[in-house]
Amino acid sequence: MPSDPAPLPPVSGTFHAAGTSRTIPAELTVAGQTLILTVGDETRPVPPGYRVNERIAGVARALLLADGGRFVTADDTGFSALLAAVGHRNRGSGITWLERRGWATLAVLTAVTVLLMLSLRLAIPALSQWVARQVPPALERQIGSGSLTTLDEVMFSPSELPEPDRQRITALFRHLRDTAGLPPDVSLEFRRGNRLGANAVALPGGPVVLTDELATLIPQDDALAGVLAHELGHLQARHSLQQMIRSTLWLATVTLYIGDDTGVSDLLGGSAMALIDSGYSRNDERDADTYALTLTARAGFRPDGLATAFEALKADCGPGCDSGSLLSSHPGLSERIDRIRRPDR
């Protein structure tokens, strides 16, 4: 009688639970026609509905579970053997096909990629504006709240600003908000910025976040009013929501284009960080500056307070921190200061 085939060795890797970036050592084996996943002390069969990423040279293999969890391994040979044992066939991809061809085909792919990216450069900003207009205010506020939760986990820490200062700045913010006719649920949050430093950021639908570092750097009411009015300008125009949509569309497009769709959920979860790291466009910053000048004047503050804030920021950290929300380098701080101080030019 023929002997039973030797059992396949287990494949080691890591497990990423849905909605978290934490990694746990894991192992994948096979029993009969079923994949068996061991995560920590828990062993369970892999339920139907899983997906597998494409075989691409240099890219780790991934088993995406129906609930969003992922098993990732660098052992392509062992992983493929386990999949073959349960009857799974690699579906192949355009990139796998191209890997078997020469440089001429790669050149064609590069040209197509460039044309695609140029087209997307025009299409995605317009699409993001349209999508942002379709988002109901209640959903926008949920996105902003979720973004703050993410930033609290990866960047911010609790505010250490004295309570009298927070009360004074909150009253100033509410006066600007009411003058602008924004709803009372648009709130101000205080956080220690850490690597973000002296800065402020308007999350979709509110809240506006002010870092301790910025409140300490510019204690003058007129300057703080300029900064907060600037962020309300971004909020009013939905710039934050549009930027997050743009970043998500770009990341999702690139991820799907290279054939590995198992990481899309992770990319979507990083949209809050994309907002912080990439900043706004030149036109968005100019529009928010103009809005701030008008709003502060209506609210009884010196309109050039925003220029005072920019001058303090420029003196404090120089050209190295011209990035992120308030400090976007498009346009640079010097140009924006000059525009506020000398509006006739």
ChimeraX attribute file (.defattr): number of C-alpha atoms within 10 A of each C-alpha:
attribute: neighborCount
match mode: 1-to-1
recipient: residues
	/A:1	3
	/A:2	4
	/A:3	5
	/A:4	6
	/A:5	6
	/A:6	6
	/A:7	10
	/A:8	13
	/A:9	13
	/A:10	15
	/A:11	22
	/A:12	19
	/A:13	21
	/A:14	20
	/A:15	25
	/A:16	19
	/A:17	16
	/A:18	16
	/A:19	11
	/A:20	10
	/A:21	11
	/A:22	10
	/A:23	14
	/A:24	14
	/A:25	14
	/A:26	21
	/A:27	20
	/A:28	26
	/A:29	21
	/A:30	21
	/A:31	13
	/A:32	9
	/A:33	13
	/A:34	17
	/A:35	18
	/A:36	18
	/A:37	21
	/A:38	19
	/A:39	17
	/A:40	11
	/A:41	6
	/A:42	8
	/A:43	13
	/A:44	11
	/A:45	14
	/A:46	18
	/A:47	13
	/A:48	10
	/A:49	9
	/A:50	14
	/A:51	15
	/A:52	20
	/A:53	21
	/A:54	22
	/A:55	20
	/A:56	19
	/A:57	11
	/A:58	8
	/A:59	13
	/A:60	15
	/A:61	24
	/A:62	24
	/A:63	21
	/A:64	22
	/A:65	19
	/A:66	14
	/A:67	11
	/A:68	16
	/A:69	17
	/A:70	22
	/A:71	25
	/A:72	24
	/A:73	21
	/A:74	16
	/A:75	13
	/A:76	18
	/A:77	10
	/A:78	18
	/A:79	22
	/A:80	16
	/A:81	16
	/A:82	24
	/A:83	19
	/A:84	13
	/A:85	16
	/A:86	14
	/A:87	11
	/A:88	14
	/A:89	11
	/A:90	13
	/A:91	10
	/A:92	13
	/A:93	16
	/A:94	13
	/A:95	17
	/A:96	15
	/A:97	11
	/A:98	14
	/A:99	14
	/A:100	9
	/A:101	10
	/A:102	9
	/A:103	11
	/A:104	10
	/A:105	14
	/A:106	14
	/A:107	11
	/A:108	11
	/A:109	15
	/A:110	12
	/A:111	12
	/A:112	12
	/A:113	14
	/A:114	12
	/A:115	12
	/A:116	11
	/A:117	16
	/A:118	11
	/A:119	11
	/A:120	16
	/A:121	13
	/A:122	10
	/A:123	11
	/A:124	17
	/A:125	18
	/A:126	13
	/A:127	16
	/A:128	21
	/A:129	17
	/A:130	12
	/A:131	14
	/A:132	22
	/A:133	14
	/A:134	9
	/A:135	12
	/A:136	10
	/A:137	13
	/A:138	10
	/A:139	12
	/A:140	18
	/A:141	19
	/A:142	14
	/A:143	19
	/A:144	22
	/A:145	17
	/A:146	16
	/A:147	22
	/A:148	21
	/A:149	13
	/A:150	17
	/A:151	17
	/A:152	15
	/A:153	10
	/A:154	9
	/A:155	15
	/A:156	20
	/A:157	15
	/A:158	12
	/A:159	17
	/A:160	13
	/A:161	16
	/A:162	9
	/A:163	10
	/A:164	9
	/A:165	13
	/A:166	18
	/A:167	11
	/A:168	11
	/A:169	21
	/A:170	16
	/A:171	13
	/A:172	17
	/A:173	21
	/A:174	16
	/A:175	16
	/A:176	24
	/A:177	22
	/A:178	13
	/A:179	14
	/A:180	19
	/A:181	10
	/A:182	14
	/A:183	11
	/A:184	9
	/A:185	11
	/A:186	20
	/A:187	16
	/A:188	19
	/A:189	18
	/A:190	22
	/A:191	19
	/A:192	23
	/A:193	23
	/A:194	13
	/A:195	8
	/A:196	18
	/A:197	15
	/A:198	23
	/A:199	23
	/A:200	28
	/A:201	27
	/A:202	31
	/A:203	29
	/A:204	31
	/A:205	27
	/A:206	27
	/A:207	23
	/A:208	23
	/A:209	21
	/A:210	25
	/A:211	25
	/A:212	23
	/A:213	20
	/A:214	20
	/A:215	21
	/A:216	12
	/A:217	15
	/A:218	19
	/A:219	13
	/A:220	13
	/A:221	16
	/A:222	22
	/A:223	25
	/A:224	24
	/A:225	28
	/A:226	30
	/A:227	29
	/A:228	28
	/A:229	27
	/A:230	28
	/A:231	29
	/A:232	29
	/A:233	25
	/A:234	29
	/A:235	23
	/A:236	19
	/A:237	16
	/A:238	21
	/A:239	26
	/A:240	28
	/A:241	28
	/A:242	23
	/A:243	26
	/A:244	27
	/A:245	23
	/A:246	24
	/A:247	24
	/A:248	22
	/A:249	20
	/A:250	17
	/A:251	19
	/A:252	18
	/A:253	15
	/A:254	16
	/A:255	16
	/A:256	13
	/A:257	13
	/A:258	13
	/A:259	17
	/A:260	19
	/A:261	18
	/A:262	22
	/A:263	17
	/A:264	17
	/A:265	13
	/A:266	15
	/A:267	17
	/A:268	17
	/A:269	17
	/A:270	18
	/A:271	22
	/A:272	25
	/A:273	17
	/A:274	20
	/A:275	26
	/A:276	23
	/A:277	14
	/A:278	15
	/A:279	23
	/A:280	25
	/A:281	15
	/A:282	13
	/A:283	11
	/A:284	21
	/A:285	26
	/A:286	18
	/A:287	16
	/A:288	22
	/A:289	26
	/A:290	17
	/A:291	21
	/A:292	27
	/A:293	23
	/A:294	14
	/A:295	23
	/A:296	27
	/A:297	14
	/A:298	14
	/A:299	18
	/A:300	13
	/A:301	18
	/A:302	16
	/A:303	23
	/A:304	19
	/A:305	24
	/A:306	27
	/A:307	24
	/A:308	21
	/A:309	22
	/A:310	21
	/A:311	18
	/A:312	16
	/A:313	22
	/A:314	19
	/A:315	9
	/A:316	12
	/A:317	12
	/A:318	12
	/A:319	14
	/A:320	7
	/A:321	17
	/A:322	19
	/A:323	19
	/A:324	20
	/A:325	22
	/A:326	26
	/A:327	23
	/A:328	21
	/A:329	21
	/A:330	18
	/A:331	17
	/A:332	16
	/A:333	21
	/A:334	13
	/A:335	12
	/A:336	20
	/A:337	20
	/A:338	12
	/A:339	16
	/A:340	19
	/A:341	16
	/A:342	10
	/A:343	8
	/A:344	6
	/A:345	7
